[in-house]
Amino acid sequence: MRQPDHTRRIVVTGLGVVSPIGNDVATVWANLLAGKSGLGTITRFDPAPYDHRIAGEVKDFTASDWMDAKAARRGEPAMHFGVAAAKQALADSGLEVTDANREEVAVVFGSGAGGQNLMIENFATLRDRGPDRVAPTFIANGLVDSCSGMIAIETGAIGHNIAVVTACSTGAHAIGDAAVKSVLESYGQQLKGKNDRRWRIEHCQVVDPGDLPLFTAYSVVPSVQPTHATSDMYWAGDRLGKERIMYAYAYQKLLQQNGWIPLGTDFPVEYISPFKTFHAAVARKDDKGFPKEGFQTENGLSREQALRGMTIWAAKAAFEEKEKGSLEKGKAADFI
């Protein structure tokens, strides 16, 4: 396997889609231009008991057209759709996965919540028929990363394999400056100006200085994990270069855009300890006290800022500032 070249850039070379308005790119694009809606009366179950009975359902889709029929029977729609879209995108790109390159072809799959059908069906089986009747393969086929694994199996890609799951913000994990810029511009097209919708960019670690004003213009929330700075500092400079590293992990600059910034841990990738988060945010050092002078301390947070970032500002980012985040009567709290 060749060594990574960090000067390379990522581009989109192939597209695939399975949606309520079509199961391929050409159909979806034509229906979008025609203003066709994918909404209709729910058919997958009886919606009569519910007040709302419409949804966007995928139609005329056969999973076995895209993957092994036996695997399709064990899986569920979320997996089926993901595999089909990935195979379409791979074919559209013209990339051929071969023995020579398969270790270099990665799969990164994102989902708002993954499929729920298998979980619901097997819960019903457990409740009504007992644990012996629960399918032994349902966990392996019902997880979100079951889809990334099946994509790898179906395409032969055996490089890195990752599944990203963070509800509606799955598509807004943007660590690199190009990704951050893309998300900011996409948000801007919808948000238009200042607002209180609190759309955020998770893992907002590398930001081009020219894009910082967009956080203010559209009230976009930069969400960061301070221990990422002290974990990455050993190699980040080599990968980002001397100029870009100066604007990486720039928590103080990000805070100044809207006057607040939520802090997290990214557990289990990082330690869950709030003490380590606080120390990394303020001292910009790892748990061994390295480096002695701190890492890019101009972007460190004050003690008050770090404390607010871990409490009330984190709660605010989730619209939960009235339930938690400060020591007030009636609010929930954890004491450490």
N, C-alpha and C positions, 0 to 999 in steps of 0.2 A: 504494500500500500504506500502511495506517495505521501510525503510530509505535507501538512496543510500550508496553503499559501494565503496569508491573511491580507494580502493586497487585493484578492479577488472580491467581486461584488455579486450579489444575488439578483437575478432577474427572473421574471415569470416567462416561461417559454411554452407552457401548455396549460390548457384549461379543461375542467370537467365539471359537470353539474347534474344533480338530480334534484328536482324541485317540483312544486305544485303547478308550475307553468311550463314544464317540459323536462325531459330526461337527457338532454344533450345541449351543448352550447348554442348551436344554430337555432333550435326550436325555442329555447328560452329567450334568446336575443330577439327573435322575430316577434314573440309574444309580448315582450317588454315594449318594443317599438309600437305594437298595435294596441297597447294599453289593456291587454287581457289580464283578468284577475284569476288567481288560482284558488280563491276561496269558494266554498260550497258547503252544503249540508254534510255533516259528519257521517261517514259510512262505516268506519272501522269498529264502532260500537254503537249501542243505542243511546242517542243523546237526549231522549225524551225527559229524563229526570232533571235536566239542567236548563238553566235560564238561557244560556247561549249555546247554540247548536251548529255553529259554523266554524270551519277551520280550513287551513291549507293542507290538503293531503296529496301525497305523491300518487299518480295514477299510471296505469298501464306499465307497471314495472315488474319484471320477473328476476328475482335474485339469481337463479341458476344460470341466467344468461351471462352473468359476470363472474361467478365463482363456483367452486365445487358444490354440487347439489347437496351432498351430505352435510358439508359445513354450513351451507345456507339454511338447512332445516334446523340445525342446532343454534344458529345465530338469530339475530333479530334485525328489524329494519334499519336501525342506526348503523349497524355493521354493513349491511347490504348496500346502503346508499354511499357509505364512505368508500367501500371497495370499488363500486362502479364509477364514482367520480374520480378516484385516483387513477384507475385504469384509463379512463378517457383522457385525463390530463397527461399521463405518460405517453399515450399514443399520439396526442396532439403535439407533444414536445419533440417527437422524433427520436427520443432517447431509447436506446436498446440496452436492456440490462443483460449483461453477459458474464461469463465466468471471470473475465478480465477486470470488470469494473464493479461487480455486485457488492463488494465490500465498501465501496466508496459511495454507494447510493443509499441515502438515509430516508427514513419515513418520519415525518412530523405531522401528527393528526390532532386537530383541535375540535372540541365539542362543548356546547353549552352545558350539557348534563349527561350526555350519552343516552343510550336507550334504556327505557324503563319497563318495556314489555316483559322481558324475562323475569325481572325482579317481582313484578306484580303477579305474573302467572305462577311463579314458584312459591310466592307467599300464600296465594290462594290454595295451592296444592298442600303446603305445610299445614295450613289451618284446617282444611277439609279432609285430607287423606293421611296426614301424618308425615314425619320426616323421612321415612323409608321411600316415599314416593317422589321426593324432590329430585330433580334431574341432577346427577353427579357432575354434569358438564356445564351447569348454568352459570357458575361463577366465572369459569374460563371464557365463556361466550358473552357474558353480560356486562363486563367491565368496559369502560371507555377505551382503555388501551387494547382491548380485544380487537378493535378495528385496526389500529396501527399494526398489530401483530398479523392480522389476516391480510392486510395490504402487502406486508413483507412476504408472506407465504405465497400469495397469488402472483406477485411480480418478481420474486426472487431477489429483492433488495435486502441485503443483510448487513447494511451499515448501521449507524445509530438509529434507534427506534424510540420515539417519544410520543406520549399523548398528553395534551394540555387540556385541563378542565377547570375553568373558573367562571361558570355560569355565563352571563351575557358578556363578560369582558374577555372571554377566551381569545378573541381576535385582536385584543388591544394590549397584549403583552408585547412591549416594544423596547428592546434593550439597546439596539444599535441606533445611531443617529439617523440613518436613512429611514428606518422603520418608524422612529418617533416622528419624523417630518411627515411621513405618509399618513400616519394616524391623525396628527394635528390638522393637516389639511382636510382630511376626510371629515373629521369632527366639525371643522370650521364651516364646511359646506352645509351642514345641518343646523349648527347652533347659531350661526350668523353673527352673534355678538355676545356680550356679557349675559350671564344667566345663573340660575341656581340649580342646574340639572346635575351637576357634580360628576360629569363624565370624567373618567380618569385613565391615565396610562400607567400600567403596572410595570414594575422593574425599570423605572425611568432613569437609566444609568448613564447613557452616553447621549448627549444632546448637543447639536451644533448651536453655538451662541446666537446665530442669526435666527434660530427658531424659538428662542426663549420668549420673545414678546407674544407669540401665539398662545401661550398658556394664559397670559393676561387677557388677550383680546377675546378669547372664547371661554374664559373661566374654567379651563381644563385643569384637573387635579393631577399633579405628579406624585405618584406613590412610590416610595423607595424602601429599601431594606439596608440599613447602615452597615451591617456586617458583611454585605457583599463587597463593600469598598475595601475592608481590611482582609477579606479572603482573596480578592482578585488582585490586590496591589502588587503581588509578587510577579505577576506575568502580564497584567493589563497593559503596561507601557510598551512591551514588546509587540503586542498585537495591535494596539491602537496607534502607536507612534507618538512622538514628542508633542505634536500640536493637539491631537485629539484627546490625549490623556488629560490635558489641562481642563477640559470641559466635561470630563467623566466624573461621576459620583459628586456632582456639584450641588450638594443639598442646600447650601445657603443661597446660592443663586436661584435654585428652583423655588425655595420658600419665598423669596422676595417677589416672585411673579404674582402671587395671589394673597400673600401674607400668612399662609398656613401650608402645612405639608404633613400627610399621614405617614407614619413609620410602621413597618412590619418586620417579620423575621424570615419569611419564606421557609419556615420549618416544614418538612424535615431536611430540606437542603442545607439550612443553617441551624445553629442552636436556637432553641426556643427561649432561652433565658433572656428576660428583659434587661438584666444587668449588662449582658454583653452588647445588646442593642444600644443601650444608653452610652456605654463606654466607647463603642465604635463611632457613634454619632457625634459625641463631644470631643473626645481625645483623638479620634481618628487613628487608633492603635488596635492591634489584635490583643487577644487575652494574655499574651506574653509580654505586652508592653512595647511591641515593635511596630513601627520604627520609633526610635527614641524621641525624635522631634515631631512625630505624627505624620500622617499621609495627607498631603495637600490640605493643611489645616485651615487655609483661607475659606474652605467650604465646610468647615465643621459647624455644628449647631451649638448654641448656648445650652446650658443645663435646662433652663426654662423651656426653650424651644423643643429640645429633645423630649422632655417630659410631656409637653402638650402633644407632640407628634405621636407619642405612644398611647395617649389617653383620649382627650377630647377631640383632637383633630382626626384621629383614627376613627372615632365614633362618628364624627361629622361626615367623613367620606362615605359612610354607609347609611347616612340619614338616621343615625341612632343616638345623636347627641342629647336627646331628651330622655333616653333610657339608661345611658352609661357614659363613661368618659370623664366624669368629675364627681367629687365627693359632695353629693347633695341628697337631701332627704327624698326617698322613693326611688333612687337610682340603684342599679346593680353595680357591684364592685368586687374586684379580686384584690386581696391584700397579700403582699409577699415580704 
